[in-house]
Amino acid sequence: MSDPGNYAGNTDRSIGQLVAVATAEMSALVHDEIALAKAEVRQDVKRGAIGSGAFVAAGVLLFFTMPMLSFAAAYGIHNLGLGLAWSFLIVAGAFILLAALIGFIGLRKFKKIKPPEKSIASAKQTAAVLQKAKPHPRPSVEAAAIIERSGSSLAKGIEGGTGRDNATAVARSST
């Protein structure tokens, strides 16, 4: 069976137990918020990596293949009867269009990167709830009444007028 003292609806829990439960719940909430943020950022990093890869591919394509393929294509067009200069211009225009297409694909991937909206909304909601939370109203009780109820030796020392200062009395009663 379960311990009735651990039941959430039990009203006989001490302040320490209530603080411990509240601390554990806040800790779990913060851990869940962090996990959500990590998941959203991980997804955006993946999109960014794909976009970066597309830009790198476009750059590598222009840098390494353009000279070799340009000469081959230009001389191939020249063999069809077009002038050599026009052949090189046609090939260069084709590579520029191809690089622009790959760059556009990379740009679209970068534009899909968004801030972690779910985490931000959840954190704002948590902050709003915590700001509205008010401490439980408790009747003000004098310190002497609390000491008398506890039955500590401090109350007896105060009543008996032993002349000890409060610091010594508190130190002795806590040991």
C-alpha positions in Angstrom: 0.0 0.0 0.0 1.1 3.6 -0.4 2.0 5.9 2.5 -0.9 8.2 3.3 1.6 11.0 4.1 2.7 11.1 0.5 -0.7 11.5 -0.9 -1.0 14.8 -2.8 -4.4 15.7 -1.3 -3.2 15.1 2.3 -3.6 18.3 4.4 -1.4 17.1 7.2 1.9 17.6 5.4 4.5 19.8 6.9 5.8 23.0 5.4 9.1 21.2 4.6 7.2 18.6 2.7 5.2 21.2 0.8 8.4 23.1 -0.1 10.0 19.8 -1.2 7.1 19.0 -3.5 7.0 22.5 -4.9 10.7 22.4 -5.5 10.5 19.0 -7.2 7.7 20.2 -9.4 9.5 23.4 -10.4 12.6 21.4 -11.2 10.6 19.0 -13.4 9.0 22.0 -15.1 12.3 23.6 -15.8 13.8 20.3 -17.1 10.8 19.9 -19.4 11.2 23.4 -20.7 14.8 22.9 -21.5 14.1 19.6 -23.2 11.5 21.3 -25.4 13.9 24.1 -26.3 16.6 21.6 -27.2 14.3 19.7 -29.5 13.3 22.8 -31.3 16.8 24.1 -31.6 18.0 20.7 -32.8 15.4 20.8 -35.6 16.5 24.3 -36.7 20.2 23.4 -36.6 19.4 20.5 -39.0 17.6 22.9 -41.4 20.5 25.3 -41.1 23.0 22.6 -41.9 21.0 21.5 -45.0 20.9 25.2 -46.1 24.7 25.6 -45.5 25.3 22.4 -47.4 23.4 23.7 -50.4 25.5 26.9 -50.3 28.7 25.0 -50.0 27.6 22.7 -52.9 26.9 25.8 -55.0 30.3 27.2 -54.2 32.2 24.0 -54.9 30.3 23.6 -58.1 31.3 27.1 -59.3 34.9 26.8 -58.0 36.1 23.4 -59.2 34.0 22.4 -62.2 33.5 25.7 -63.9 36.9 25.9 -65.6 37.0 22.3 -66.8 33.4 22.1 -67.9 33.5 25.5 -69.4 36.3 24.7 -71.7 34.8 21.4 -72.7 31.3 22.8 -73.3 32.6 25.9 -75.1 34.7 23.9 -77.5 31.8 21.5 -78.0 29.5 24.4 -79.0 32.3 25.8 -81.2 32.5 22.5 -83.0 28.8 23.0 -83.9 29.7 26.1 -85.9 29.3 29.0 -83.4 32.1 31.4 -82.7 34.4 30.5 -79.8 33.6 33.7 -77.7 29.8 33.0 -78.0 30.4 29.4 -77.0 32.2 30.5 -73.8 29.5 33.0 -72.9 26.7 30.4 -73.3 28.5 28.0 -71.0 29.2 30.7 -68.4 25.5 31.8 -68.4 24.4 28.2 -67.8 26.7 27.8 -64.8 25.5 31.1 -63.3 21.9 30.0 -63.7 22.7 26.6 -62.0 24.5 28.4 -59.1 21.6 30.8 -58.7 19.2 27.8 -58.5 21.2 26.1 -55.8 21.7 29.3 -53.9 17.9 29.9 -54.0 17.3 26.4 -52.6 19.8 27.2 -49.8 18.1 30.6 -49.1 14.7 28.9 -48.8 16.1 26.4 -46.2 17.6 29.3 -44.1 14.3 31.2 -44.2 12.5 28.2 -42.6 14.6 28.6 -39.5 12.4 30.0 -36.7 12.9 30.8 -33.0 11.8 28.0 -30.7 8.2 29.3 -30.6 6.8 26.5 -28.4 9.4 26.9 -25.8 9.0 30.7 -25.7 5.2 30.4 -25.4 5.5 27.8 -22.7 8.0 29.9 -20.7 5.8 33.0 -21.0 2.8 31.0 -19.8 4.8 29.7 -16.9 6.0 33.1 -16.0 2.5 34.5 -16.2 1.2 31.8 -13.9 4.0 32.4 -11.4 3.4 36.1 -11.4 -0.2 35.7 -10.5 0.5 33.2 -7.8 0.1 34.7 -4.3 1.3 33.2 -1.1 -1.2 31.4 1.0 -2.8 33.8 3.5 -1.7 32.8 7.0 -2.9 34.4 10.2 -0.1 36.4 11.9 1.0 34.6 15.1 3.4 36.2 17.5 6.7 34.5 18.1 6.0 34.0 21.8 2.8 32.0 21.0 4.7 29.7 18.6 7.4 29.2 21.2 4.8 28.4 23.9 3.0 25.9 21.7 6.2 24.1 20.8 7.0 23.6 24.5 10.6 24.4 24.1 12.9 25.3 27.0 13.2 28.8 25.6 9.6 29.6 26.7 10.3 28.3 30.2 13.5 30.4 30.4 11.7 33.6 29.3 8.9 33.0 31.8 11.3 32.1 34.6 13.3 35.3 34.0 16.7 33.5 34.2 18.4 36.6 32.7 20.0 34.7 29.8 20.1 36.6 26.6 18.0 35.4 23.6 20.9 34.2 21.5 22.1 31.8 24.3 18.6 30.6 24.9 18.0 29.9 21.2 21.3 28.2 20.9 20.6 25.9 23.9 17.1 25.1 22.8 18.2 24.1 19.3 20.7 21.5 20.6 
